[in-house]
Amino acid sequence: MLFDLFPGKGDRLFSNRRTPMLLIEEDSSGVRHDMLLACCDPWLYRHYGCAEGHANCRDNFLAALAVIGIETTHVPNPLNLWMNIPVSENRKIALEPPMSKPGDFVVLRALIDCILVFSACPMDVIPINGPDRTPKPVHYAKLA
């Protein structure tokens, strides 16, 4: 069985117990979505020399779960939608500005009851959110 390194339309996303959780039903962007990098966290921003308390996806994830009464320190590997992490022929990865455009969207269908946490990446140190290094707003909607 083969799986894509970069998921796209028609691909299923699995739990760590191999249970199909989500299906990517639509993807208007036509770009790669990263599953290689861990989410940003306080340690990454400390590495970049940022002040303590810089917004990060790990803390966003933990805070979102705390709002619904779930306390944890475990943060699973993310699906980094629209994050441009090309892999070169010599197996090196790069952190590049996004190739997606405003208005691009992804439709995910839950295949099981699950909690989906969505964090707009707050990275403003490297150009992963664009050459201006400005995090972009992202919106979600729950469909029927």
C-alpha positions as CSV (number, residue, x, y, z in Angstrom):
1,M,0.0,0.0,0.0
2,L,1.4,3.4,-0.9
3,F,0.6,6.8,0.7
4,D,1.4,10.2,-0.6
5,L,4.1,12.3,1.2
6,F,1.9,15.3,0.6
7,P,-1.9,14.6,1.0
8,G,-4.5,15.9,-1.4
9,K,-8.0,15.4,-2.7
10,G,-9.2,11.9,-2.1
11,D,-6.7,11.0,0.6
12,R,-7.6,9.8,4.0
13,L,-5.9,10.9,7.2
14,F,-5.4,8.2,9.9
15,S,-5.0,8.1,13.7
16,N,-1.9,6.7,15.3
17,R,-4.0,3.5,15.6
18,R,-4.5,3.4,11.8
19,T,-8.2,4.4,12.0
20,P,-9.3,6.5,9.1
21,M,-10.3,9.9,10.6
22,L,-10.7,12.4,7.9
23,L,-11.1,12.5,4.1
24,I,-9.9,15.3,2.0
25,E,-13.0,15.8,-0.2
26,E,-12.0,19.0,-2.0
27,D,-8.8,21.0,-2.4
28,S,-9.0,24.1,-4.6
29,S,-5.4,25.1,-4.0
30,G,-3.6,22.5,-6.0
31,V,-0.6,22.9,-3.7
32,R,1.2,20.5,-1.3
33,H,0.2,20.3,2.3
34,D,3.0,19.5,4.7
35,M,3.1,16.6,7.1
36,L,6.8,16.6,7.8
37,L,7.2,19.4,10.3
38,A,6.0,19.5,13.9
39,C,3.9,22.5,14.8
40,C,5.7,25.6,16.0
41,D,6.2,25.8,19.8
42,P,7.9,27.9,22.5
43,W,11.2,26.1,22.0
44,L,11.3,27.0,18.3
45,Y,10.7,30.6,19.0
46,R,13.3,30.5,21.8
47,H,15.7,29.1,19.1
48,Y,14.9,32.1,16.9
49,G,15.6,34.5,19.8
50,C,12.0,35.6,20.3
51,A,10.6,36.8,23.6
52,E,8.9,34.3,25.9
53,G,5.2,34.0,25.2
54,H,5.3,34.3,21.4
55,A,2.1,32.8,19.9
56,N,2.6,29.3,18.6
57,C,0.5,26.4,17.3
58,R,1.4,24.1,20.2
59,D,0.0,26.5,22.8
60,N,-3.0,27.2,20.5
61,F,-3.8,23.5,20.3
62,L,-3.5,23.0,24.1
63,A,-5.6,26.2,24.7
64,A,-8.4,25.0,22.3
65,L,-8.6,21.7,24.1
66,A,-8.7,23.3,27.5
67,V,-11.7,25.3,26.5
68,I,-13.7,22.1,26.0
69,G,-12.3,20.6,29.2
70,I,-9.5,18.4,27.8
71,E,-6.1,18.8,29.6
72,T,-3.1,17.2,27.9
73,T,0.6,17.9,27.2
74,H,0.6,15.7,24.0
75,V,0.3,17.5,20.7
76,P,0.0,15.2,17.7
77,N,1.7,15.6,14.4
78,P,-0.1,18.3,12.4
79,L,-1.5,18.5,8.9
80,N,0.0,21.9,7.9
81,L,-2.5,23.0,5.3
82,W,-1.0,25.2,2.5
83,M,2.5,25.1,4.1
84,N,5.1,25.0,1.4
85,I,7.8,22.5,2.4
86,P,9.5,21.3,-0.8
87,V,11.7,18.2,-0.7
88,S,14.7,18.3,-3.0
89,E,16.2,15.4,-4.9
90,N,18.9,15.2,-2.3
91,R,16.2,14.7,0.4
92,K,16.6,18.2,1.9
93,I,13.6,20.2,2.9
94,A,13.1,23.9,2.7
95,L,10.7,26.3,4.5
96,E,9.3,28.4,1.6
97,P,6.6,31.0,1.3
98,P,3.1,29.6,0.5
99,M,2.0,29.0,-3.0
100,S,-1.7,29.1,-2.1
101,K,-3.9,32.1,-2.9
102,P,-6.5,33.9,-0.9
103,G,-9.8,32.1,-1.3
104,D,-8.2,28.6,-1.6
105,F,-10.0,26.0,0.5
106,V,-10.0,22.4,1.6
107,V,-13.0,20.4,2.6
108,L,-12.4,17.7,5.2
109,R,-15.1,15.1,5.9
110,A,-14.9,13.5,9.4
111,L,-15.1,9.7,9.0
112,I,-15.4,9.2,12.8
113,D,-16.4,11.3,15.7
114,C,-13.3,13.4,16.4
115,I,-12.1,16.8,17.6
116,L,-10.4,18.9,15.0
117,V,-8.2,21.8,16.2
118,F,-7.4,24.4,13.7
119,S,-4.6,27.0,14.2
120,A,-3.6,29.7,11.8
121,C,0.2,29.5,12.0
122,P,1.5,32.6,13.9
123,M,5.1,32.3,12.4
124,D,6.4,35.8,11.8
125,V,10.2,35.1,12.0
126,I,10.8,33.2,8.7
127,P,8.8,33.7,5.5
128,I,6.6,30.5,5.8
129,N,3.6,32.8,5.9
130,G,4.8,34.9,2.9
131,P,7.7,37.3,2.1
132,D,6.2,39.9,4.5
133,R,6.4,37.4,7.3
134,T,2.9,38.3,8.4
135,P,0.5,35.5,9.5
136,K,-2.6,35.4,7.4
137,P,-6.2,35.0,8.6
138,V,-7.9,31.7,7.9
139,H,-11.5,30.8,8.2
140,Y,-13.4,27.6,8.7
141,A,-17.0,26.6,8.4
142,K,-18.8,23.5,9.6
143,L,-20.8,22.0,6.8
144,A,-23.9,19.8,7.2
